[in-house]
Amino acid sequence: MSLTTTPPAASVASLSFDERYRAIDSRDTRFDGQFVTAVRSTGIYCRPSCPARTPKPANVTFYPTSAAAHEAGYRACKRCLPEAAPGSPQWNLRGDTAGRAMRLIADGVIEREGVPGLARRLGYSPRHLTRLLTAELGAGPLALSRAHRAQTARMLLVGTDLPAADVAFSAGFASVRQFNDTIREVFGMTPLELRARRPLSGGHAAGPGAIDLVLPHRGPLYADGLFDWMGARAVTGVEVATGTTFARVLRLPGGPAWFEVRLDAQGRVRLRAALTQLADLSTLVTRVRRLFDLDADPIAVDDALAAHPELARAVAGTPGMRVPGAADPHEMLIRAMVGQQITVAAARTALTALTAALGEPVTGFPDAERLFPTMTAIAERGREVLRGPAARIAAIVGAAEALADGSLVLTTGDDGAEQRAALLARPGIGPWTADYVRMRVIGDPDVTLPGDVAVRSGAAVLGIPSDPKGLATWAERTAPWRSYLTAHLWHASPPSRPASATRLQNSGSPAAAAAKTRGVPGPAAGAAAGSPEFCTPPEGDRS
């Protein structure tokens, strides 16, 4: 296989030894975070792009995760710092137990619930799960969680001025001693030695309980599209967006937290955050990375999509398109249901009213007034606040009740097919909502929404079949990246001002229907023409 183009992330796990070796010999940065190279003669492991001399093939072993290299007795390279690489896109691409486990581990489930809690969520016994993950990833859940804590600690040591003790507990360690021992074992340095190696341009502590650091990602990144899209949907009092920043307050296990994401002058993604409990920092970073799709492999996606003549120009115009994730799975479902068959502007107004009435007030965070309502609050008082058809209100309140009492489970670690089936079994949720939630909550990169009016409109603009059946058939050729195809089609759909009608009125052609339903805010509302439009429910969700 030639390495002039990056193979799709789906195929990285199946690369041969020779293909991986050619990647490290060429120091190909596109493979960073997707596997690590362990060198027997030195006892260290590196990222594929490490600038050190390429080791002899006989001395090399490749591991799928840094945790597997740790378990085999290797230390992280002090020169290339493999823990600083972006995360692997395979955990979103893979719908198997290993991928689901990695998403939950990154969200801090083991720190909060232990291995038994992780196993219970995945439907296995702790022993069976350990055997499965060791066979698939080279390390069990405790080792994988330990590696994740080490990565978070390294990021904080080199990216902030937080005291070492605060770093330890922010990264999820139970004690400073455990933190010191892990850092020495993984990196071959003490925490102070690791901090001394940080670049002068690193982050800094922004005050008590606050941080400012860089989030690594693979370029290119179409950041304008992300900021515009989030701005069009920002719930007043919860979220604040400009053309170059996005900030919000959210509920974490230890209490309310606030974050702001922006690009600095060097094109790096920077995160400012303030937390009630520093122990929530690792969870917050994971959720922000998912929200901004920072673990994506944009070159692999762009290469695959641009191979189709209909998409080549769109991909060239917006390289590094991302598919936004969700800061909170429960909130995401409510937002999707409230937004059914109404304009984006109308949905934003409805969600703002819901939050103003039922959201918990917060203080001490910039421009933040309230948290998004809990599912219990919506279940108890949603009927007083929500407006629209009675059946839709009942469906939203019913979903909130099910989420609150646990009869409906919605997490980043769900099996995609099972999550979709559970959502479709509920009244008021059709295929568009179920698939849209799967795309955003799980981060499934291979979701298509052929009934979405704006998607069909964008397809017509790009010369792709725009009827639902024809579009679904055509989209199969872009697997496993159909979510990114969907994002490009949303972006290609002509912008329009909000329609006065809130119900979907399909007048025939996709373009005409989109003009009535897309609801992209016009210039007066702060959205530039051509800004991506990602939320237009189709006719199928009228139940």
C-alpha positions as CSV (number, residue, x, y, z in Angstrom):
1,M,0.0,0.0,0.0
2,S,1.3,3.4,-0.9
3,L,1.6,5.9,1.8
4,T,1.2,8.9,-0.5
5,T,-2.4,8.9,0.7
6,T,-3.5,8.0,4.2
7,P,-5.5,4.8,4.3
8,P,-8.9,5.2,5.9
9,A,-8.9,4.9,9.7
10,A,-11.0,1.8,9.3
11,S,-8.0,0.1,7.7
12,V,-5.3,1.2,10.1
13,A,-5.9,-1.7,12.4
14,S,-5.3,-4.1,9.5
15,L,-2.1,-2.5,8.2
16,S,0.7,-4.9,7.8
17,F,4.0,-4.6,9.6
18,D,5.7,-3.4,6.4
19,E,3.1,-0.7,5.9
20,R,3.4,0.6,9.4
21,Y,7.2,0.5,9.2
22,R,7.1,2.6,6.0
23,A,4.9,5.1,7.9
24,I,7.4,5.5,10.7
25,D,10.3,5.5,8.3
26,S,8.7,8.5,6.4
27,R,7.7,10.1,9.8
28,D,4.1,10.4,8.6
29,T,2.3,12.6,11.1
30,R,-1.0,11.4,9.8
31,F,-0.6,8.1,11.7
32,D,0.1,9.8,15.1
33,G,-2.4,8.6,17.7
34,Q,-3.4,5.6,15.6
35,F,-0.7,3.3,16.8
36,V,2.6,3.5,18.7
37,T,6.0,2.0,17.9
38,A,7.9,0.2,20.7
39,V,11.6,-0.3,20.3
40,R,13.0,-3.3,22.1
41,S,16.6,-2.0,22.1
42,T,15.8,1.2,24.0
43,G,12.7,0.2,26.0
44,I,10.7,3.2,24.7
45,Y,7.7,3.7,22.5
46,C,7.1,6.5,20.1
47,R,4.6,8.1,17.8
48,P,5.0,7.3,14.1
49,S,6.4,10.7,13.3
50,C,9.1,10.6,16.0
51,P,12.2,12.5,14.6
52,A,14.6,10.0,16.1
53,R,16.5,7.6,13.9
54,T,14.3,4.9,12.5
55,P,14.9,1.7,14.5
56,K,15.8,-1.6,12.8
57,P,12.7,-3.6,11.9
58,A,13.9,-6.5,14.1
59,N,13.7,-4.2,17.1
60,V,10.2,-2.9,16.4
61,T,6.8,-3.9,17.8
62,F,3.7,-2.0,17.0
63,Y,0.9,-1.6,19.6
64,P,-2.6,-0.2,19.0
65,T,-2.6,1.8,22.2
66,S,0.0,3.4,24.5
67,A,-1.6,1.4,27.4
68,A,-0.6,-1.8,25.6
69,A,3.0,-0.5,25.3
70,H,3.0,0.3,29.0
71,E,1.8,-3.2,29.9
72,A,4.6,-4.6,27.8
73,G,7.1,-2.6,29.9
74,Y,7.9,0.3,27.6
75,R,8.2,4.0,28.5
76,A,7.1,7.0,26.5
77,C,9.7,8.7,24.3
78,K,10.9,11.9,25.9
79,R,11.5,13.4,22.4
80,C,8.3,12.9,20.6
81,L,5.9,12.6,23.6
82,P,3.4,10.2,22.0
83,E,0.9,11.0,24.7
84,A,0.5,14.5,23.2
85,A,-0.9,13.1,19.9
86,P,-4.6,13.5,19.1
87,G,-6.8,10.5,20.0
88,S,-7.5,7.7,17.6
89,P,-10.5,8.2,15.3
90,Q,-11.0,4.5,15.4
91,W,-12.9,4.6,18.7
92,N,-15.7,6.5,16.9
93,L,-15.4,4.4,13.8
94,R,-15.6,1.1,15.7
95,G,-19.0,0.1,17.0
96,D,-17.7,-2.9,18.8
97,T,-17.1,-3.4,22.5
98,A,-13.6,-2.1,22.4
99,G,-14.6,1.1,20.7
100,R,-17.5,1.6,23.1
101,A,-15.2,0.9,26.1
102,M,-12.6,3.5,25.0
103,R,-15.3,6.2,24.6
104,L,-16.6,5.5,28.1
105,I,-13.1,5.3,29.6
106,A,-12.3,8.7,28.1
107,D,-15.4,10.1,29.7
108,G,-14.2,9.0,33.2
109,V,-16.6,6.1,33.8
110,I,-13.9,4.0,35.5
111,E,-12.9,6.8,37.9
112,R,-16.6,7.2,38.8
113,E,-17.9,3.7,38.7
114,G,-14.9,1.4,38.6
115,V,-14.4,-1.5,36.2
116,P,-17.6,-3.2,37.4
117,G,-19.5,-0.1,36.3
118,L,-17.9,0.0,32.9
119,A,-18.5,-3.8,32.5
120,R,-22.2,-3.3,33.5
121,R,-22.7,-0.6,30.9
122,L,-21.3,-2.8,28.2
123,G,-23.1,-6.0,29.3
124,Y,-20.1,-8.1,30.4
125,S,-18.6,-9.3,33.6
126,P,-15.5,-7.5,34.7
127,R,-13.4,-10.6,34.0
128,H,-14.8,-11.1,30.5
129,L,-14.4,-7.5,29.7
130,T,-10.8,-7.5,30.8
131,R,-10.0,-10.6,28.6
132,L,-11.8,-9.0,25.6
133,L,-10.0,-5.6,25.8
134,T,-6.6,-7.3,26.4
135,A,-7.1,-9.4,23.3
136,E,-8.3,-6.5,21.2
137,L,-6.2,-3.6,22.5
138,G,-3.3,-5.2,24.4
139,A,-4.4,-3.9,27.8
140,G,-7.3,-4.3,30.2
141,P,-9.6,-1.6,31.4
142,L,-7.5,-0.5,34.4
143,A,-4.4,-0.1,32.2
144,L,-6.3,1.8,29.6
145,S,-7.8,4.1,32.2
146,R,-4.3,4.6,33.7
147,A,-2.9,5.5,30.3
148,H,-5.7,8.0,29.9
149,R,-4.9,9.6,33.3
150,A,-1.3,9.8,32.3
151,Q,-2.1,11.6,29.1
152,T,-4.3,14.1,30.9
153,A,-1.6,14.7,33.6
154,R,1.0,15.3,30.9
155,M,-1.3,17.8,29.2
156,L,-1.8,19.7,32.4
157,L,1.9,19.6,33.5
158,V,3.1,21.1,30.2
159,G,0.1,23.2,29.5
160,T,-0.8,24.9,32.8
161,D,0.8,26.2,36.0
162,L,-1.5,24.2,38.2
163,P,0.3,22.8,41.3
164,A,1.3,19.2,40.9
165,A,-1.2,18.1,43.5
166,D,-4.0,19.8,41.6
167,V,-2.8,18.1,38.4
168,A,-2.9,14.7,40.1
169,F,-6.5,15.0,41.2
170,S,-7.6,16.8,38.0
171,A,-6.3,13.8,36.0
172,G,-8.2,11.4,38.1
173,F,-5.5,9.9,40.4
174,A,-6.5,8.8,43.8
175,S,-3.4,10.1,45.5
176,V,-0.3,12.2,44.8
177,R,1.9,9.2,45.3
178,Q,0.0,7.2,42.7
179,F,0.4,10.2,40.3
180,N,4.1,10.4,40.9
181,D,4.6,6.7,40.4
182,T,2.6,6.6,37.2
183,I,4.4,9.6,35.7
184,R,7.8,8.1,36.4
185,E,6.8,4.7,35.1
186,V,5.1,6.0,31.9
187,F,7.4,8.9,31.0
188,G,10.7,8.0,32.8
189,M,10.6,11.4,34.5
190,T,9.3,13.0,37.6
191,P,6.3,15.4,37.2
192,L,8.6,18.4,37.8
193,E,11.1,17.1,35.1
194,L,8.2,16.7,32.7
195,R,6.9,20.2,33.4
196,A,10.4,21.6,32.8
197,R,10.3,20.4,29.2
198,R,7.3,22.3,28.3
199,P,7.5,25.0,25.5
200,L,7.6,28.6,26.6
201,S,4.3,29.2,24.7
202,G,2.4,26.7,26.8
203,G,-0.8,27.6,28.6
204,H,-1.2,29.0,32.1
205,A,-3.6,28.9,35.0
206,A,-6.3,31.5,34.5
207,G,-7.1,31.8,38.2
208,P,-8.3,29.5,41.0
209,G,-9.9,26.4,39.5
210,A,-9.4,27.6,35.9
211,I,-7.1,26.5,33.2
212,D,-6.0,27.5,29.7
213,L,-4.4,24.8,27.5
214,V,-4.0,23.6,23.9
215,L,-6.1,20.7,22.6
216,P,-4.1,18.7,20.0
217,H,-5.9,17.9,16.7
218,R,-5.1,16.7,13.2
219,G,-5.3,19.4,10.6
220,P,-6.9,20.8,8.5
221,L,-9.8,22.0,10.7
222,Y,-12.7,23.9,9.2
223,A,-13.2,25.9,12.4
224,D,-15.4,28.6,10.8
225,G,-18.0,26.1,10.0
226,L,-18.1,24.8,13.5
227,F,-18.3,28.2,15.1
228,D,-21.0,29.4,12.7
229,W,-23.0,26.2,13.2
230,M,-22.9,26.4,17.0
231,G,-23.7,30.1,16.9
232,A,-26.9,29.5,15.0
233,R,-28.0,27.2,17.8
234,A,-26.6,28.8,20.9
235,V,-29.1,28.7,23.7
236,T,-29.2,32.1,25.4
237,G,-27.9,32.0,29.0
238,V,-26.2,28.6,28.4
239,E,-24.1,29.2,25.3
240,V,-22.3,32.2,23.8
241,A,-20.8,32.0,20.3
242,T,-19.0,34.3,17.9
243,G,-17.4,33.7,14.6
244,T,-14.2,32.6,16.3
245,T,-15.2,31.3,19.8
246,F,-17.8,29.1,21.5
247,A,-18.4,29.0,25.2
248,R,-21.0,27.3,27.4
249,V,-21.8,26.1,30.9
250,L,-22.7,22.5,31.5
251,R,-23.3,20.0,34.3
252,L,-20.5,17.6,35.2
253,P,-20.3,15.0,38.0
254,G,-18.7,17.4,40.5
255,G,-20.9,20.4,39.7
256,P,-21.2,23.1,37.1
257,A,-18.4,23.9,34.7
258,W,-17.7,26.4,32.0
259,F,-15.5,26.3,29.0
260,E,-14.5,28.5,26.0
261,V,-12.9,27.1,22.8
262,R,-11.1,29.4,20.4
263,L,-8.3,29.3,17.8
264,D,-5.0,31.1,18.7
265,A,-2.8,33.0,16.2
266,Q,-0.9,29.7,15.5
267,G,-4.1,27.9,14.5
268,R,-4.1,25.8,17.7
269,V,-7.3,24.9,19.4
270,R,-7.3,26.5,22.9
271,L,-9.5,25.6,25.8
272,R,-10.2,27.9,28.7
273,A,-12.2,26.2,31.5
274,A,-13.5,26.9,35.0
275,L,-14.7,24.0,37.1
276,T,-16.4,23.4,40.5
277,Q,-14.2,20.3,41.0
278,L,-10.8,20.0,39.2
279,A,-11.4,16.2,39.2
280,D,-13.9,16.9,36.4
281,L,-11.3,18.3,34.0
282,S,-10.5,15.1,32.2
283,T,-14.2,14.5,31.5
284,L,-14.6,18.1,30.3
285,V,-11.6,17.8,27.9
286,T,-13.1,14.6,26.5
287,R,-16.5,16.1,26.0
288,V,-15.0,19.2,24.3
289,R,-12.9,17.0,22.0
290,R,-16.1,15.1,21.1
291,L,-18.1,18.3,20.6
292,F,-15.5,19.6,18.2
293,D,-14.6,16.2,16.6
294,L,-10.9,16.8,17.4
295,D,-10.0,13.1,17.1
296,A,-11.1,12.9,13.5
297,D,-8.7,12.0,10.7
298,P,-9.6,14.8,8.2
299,I,-7.0,14.0,5.6
300,A,-8.3,10.4,5.3
301,V,-11.9,11.7,5.2
302,D,-11.2,14.4,2.7
303,D,-9.2,12.1,0.4
304,A,-12.0,9.5,0.4
305,L,-14.8,12.0,-0.3
306,A,-12.8,14.1,-2.9
307,A,-12.3,10.9,-4.9
308,H,-15.9,11.4,-6.1
309,P,-16.1,14.1,-8.7
310,E,-19.4,15.4,-7.3
311,L,-17.7,16.2,-4.0
312,A,-14.2,17.2,-5.1
313,R,-14.9,21.0,-5.2
314,A,-16.9,21.0,-2.0
315,V,-14.1,19.2,-0.1
316,A,-11.4,21.5,-1.6
317,G,-13.5,24.6,-0.5
318,T,-13.9,23.4,3.1
319,P,-11.0,21.1,4.0
320,G,-11.2,19.5,7.4
321,M,-15.0,19.5,7.7
322,R,-16.0,18.3,11.2
323,V,-19.2,16.7,12.5
324,P,-20.1,18.3,15.9
325,G,-20.7,15.9,18.8
326,A,-22.7,16.5,21.9
327,A,-21.7,18.0,25.3
328,D,-24.4,16.0,27.0
329,P,-26.3,13.1,25.5
330,H,-29.6,13.7,27.4
331,E,-29.6,17.4,26.4
332,M,-28.9,16.4,22.8
333,L,-32.0,14.2,22.6
334,I,-34.2,17.0,24.0
335,R,-32.7,19.6,21.6
336,A,-33.3,17.3,18.6
337,M,-36.9,16.6,19.6
338,V,-37.7,20.3,20.3
339,G,-36.3,21.1,16.9
340,Q,-38.5,18.7,14.9
341,Q,-40.2,20.3,12.0
342,I,-39.5,23.9,13.1
343,T,-36.8,26.3,12.0
344,V,-33.5,26.5,13.7
345,A,-34.3,30.0,15.0
346,A,-37.7,28.8,16.4
347,A,-36.0,25.8,18.1
348,R,-33.4,28.1,19.6
349,T,-36.2,30.4,20.9
350,A,-38.1,27.4,22.4
351,L,-34.9,26.0,24.1
352,T,-34.0,29.4,25.5
353,A,-37.5,29.7,27.0
354,L,-37.3,26.1,28.4
355,T,-33.9,26.9,30.0
356,A,-35.1,30.3,31.4
357,A,-38.0,28.6,33.1
358,L,-36.5,25.3,34.3
359,G,-32.7,25.7,34.2
360,E,-30.7,25.9,37.4
361,P,-29.1,29.4,37.9
362,V,-25.3,29.5,38.1
363,T,-22.9,32.3,39.1
364,G,-19.2,32.9,38.7
365,F,-18.9,31.9,35.1
366,P,-18.5,34.4,32.2
367,D,-21.8,35.2,30.4
368,A,-23.5,32.1,31.8
369,E,-26.8,32.4,33.6
370,R,-28.3,28.9,33.8
371,L,-27.6,25.2,33.2
372,F,-29.7,23.4,30.6
373,P,-32.6,21.8,32.6
374,T,-32.3,18.4,34.1
375,M,-34.4,15.6,32.7
376,T,-36.3,15.5,36.0
377,A,-37.2,19.2,35.7
378,I,-38.5,18.7,32.2
379,A,-40.4,15.6,33.2
380,E,-42.1,17.5,36.0
381,R,-42.7,20.9,34.5
382,G,-42.1,20.6,30.8
383,R,-45.8,20.7,29.9
384,E,-46.0,24.2,31.6
385,V,-43.3,25.6,29.3
386,L,-43.2,23.8,26.0
387,R,-45.4,25.0,23.2
388,G,-46.6,23.3,20.1
389,P,-48.7,20.2,19.3
390,A,-49.8,18.2,22.3
391,A,-48.4,15.0,20.9
392,R,-45.0,16.5,20.5
393,I,-44.9,17.9,24.0
394,A,-46.0,14.6,25.4
395,A,-43.2,12.8,23.5
396,I,-40.6,15.3,24.8
397,V,-41.8,15.0,28.4
398,G,-42.0,11.2,28.1
399,A,-38.4,11.0,26.8
400,A,-37.3,13.2,29.7
401,E,-39.1,10.9,32.2
402,A,-37.5,7.8,30.7
403,L,-34.0,9.4,30.8
404,A,-34.6,10.5,34.4
405,D,-35.8,7.2,35.7
406,G,-33.2,5.2,33.7
407,S,-35.7,3.3,31.5
408,L,-34.0,4.9,28.5
409,V,-30.2,4.9,28.5
410,L,-28.3,7.3,26.3
411,T,-24.5,7.4,26.5
412,T,-21.5,7.8,24.3
413,G,-20.7,4.1,24.8
414,D,-24.0,2.8,23.4
415,D,-24.2,0.2,20.7
416,G,-25.4,2.2,17.7
417,A,-28.0,-0.2,16.5
418,E,-29.4,-0.8,20.0
419,Q,-29.5,3.0,20.7
420,R,-31.4,3.6,17.4
421,A,-33.9,0.8,18.2
422,A,-34.5,2.1,21.7
423,L,-35.1,5.6,20.4
424,L,-37.4,4.5,17.5
425,A,-39.5,2.5,20.0
426,R,-40.5,5.8,21.7
427,P,-43.4,7.9,20.5
428,G,-42.5,11.1,18.7
429,I,-39.1,9.8,17.5
430,G,-38.6,8.9,13.9
431,P,-35.6,7.9,11.8
432,W,-34.2,11.4,11.4
433,T,-34.1,12.1,15.2
434,A,-32.7,8.6,16.0
435,D,-30.0,8.8,13.4
436,Y,-29.1,12.5,14.1
437,V,-28.7,11.7,17.8
438,R,-26.6,8.6,17.0
439,M,-24.3,10.8,14.8
440,R,-23.9,13.4,17.5
441,V,-23.9,11.4,20.8
442,I,-21.9,8.4,19.7
443,G,-19.9,10.2,17.1
444,D,-20.8,7.6,14.4
445,P,-18.9,8.8,11.3
446,D,-21.1,6.7,8.9
447,V,-24.7,8.2,9.3
448,T,-26.7,9.5,6.4
449,L,-29.9,11.4,6.6
450,P,-31.5,11.0,3.1
451,G,-34.9,12.4,4.2
452,D,-33.4,15.6,5.6
453,V,-34.6,18.5,3.4
454,A,-31.4,20.5,3.6
455,V,-29.3,17.4,2.9
456,R,-31.4,16.8,-0.2
457,S,-31.1,20.4,-1.2
458,G,-27.3,20.2,-0.9
459,A,-27.2,17.0,-2.9
460,A,-29.1,18.7,-5.7
461,V,-26.6,21.6,-5.7
462,L,-23.7,19.2,-6.0
463,G,-25.3,17.0,-8.7
464,I,-26.0,14.1,-6.5
465,P,-29.4,12.3,-6.6
466,S,-31.7,14.2,-4.3
467,D,-34.6,11.9,-3.8
468,P,-34.3,10.0,-0.5
469,K,-33.8,6.5,-2.1
470,G,-31.4,7.7,-4.8
471,L,-29.4,9.7,-2.2
472,A,-29.2,6.8,0.2
473,T,-28.0,4.6,-2.6
474,W,-25.4,7.1,-3.9
475,A,-24.1,7.7,-0.3
476,E,-23.1,4.1,0.1
477,R,-20.0,4.7,-2.0
478,T,-18.7,7.2,0.7
479,A,-18.9,4.7,3.6
480,P,-17.5,4.7,6.3
481,W,-17.7,8.5,6.1
482,R,-21.3,9.2,5.4
483,S,-21.7,11.6,8.4
484,Y,-19.0,13.8,6.8
485,L,-20.8,13.5,3.5
486,T,-23.9,14.7,5.3
487,A,-22.0,17.7,6.7
488,H,-20.9,18.7,3.3
489,L,-24.4,18.4,1.9
490,W,-25.7,20.6,4.7
491,H,-23.1,23.1,4.0
492,A,-23.8,23.1,0.2
493,S,-27.5,23.7,0.8
494,P,-28.4,27.3,-0.2
495,P,-28.9,29.5,2.9
496,S,-32.2,31.2,3.5
497,R,-33.9,33.2,6.2
498,P,-36.3,31.6,8.6
499,A,-39.7,30.7,7.2
500,S,-42.8,32.1,9.0
501,A,-44.4,28.6,9.2
502,T,-43.1,26.2,11.8
503,R,-44.4,23.1,10.2
504,L,-42.6,21.4,7.4
505,Q,-44.2,22.5,4.1
506,N,-42.7,20.5,1.3
507,S,-43.6,22.2,-1.9
508,G,-42.1,19.7,-4.2
509,S,-38.4,20.2,-4.9
510,P,-35.8,19.8,-2.2
511,A,-34.4,23.3,-2.8
512,A,-37.9,24.8,-2.4
513,A,-38.6,22.8,0.8
514,A,-35.2,23.8,2.2
515,A,-35.9,27.5,1.6
516,K,-39.0,27.1,3.8
517,T,-37.5,25.0,6.6
518,R,-33.8,25.5,7.0
519,G,-34.0,28.6,9.1
520,V,-30.3,29.8,8.8
521,P,-30.1,33.1,10.5
522,G,-29.5,35.9,8.1
523,P,-26.8,38.5,8.4
524,A,-28.8,40.4,10.9
525,A,-28.8,37.4,13.2
526,G,-25.1,37.0,13.0
527,A,-24.7,34.1,10.5
528,A,-22.8,34.6,7.3
529,A,-24.3,33.4,4.1
530,G,-23.2,29.9,3.3
531,S,-22.8,28.9,7.0
532,P,-23.3,25.2,7.5
533,E,-26.8,24.2,8.4
534,F,-27.0,20.9,10.3
535,C,-30.5,20.5,11.7
536,T,-33.5,20.1,9.4
537,P,-35.9,17.3,10.5
538,P,-37.8,15.6,7.6
539,E,-41.4,14.6,7.3
540,G,-40.7,11.3,9.0
541,D,-40.6,12.7,12.5
542,R,-44.2,14.0,12.7
543,S,-45.3,11.2,15.0
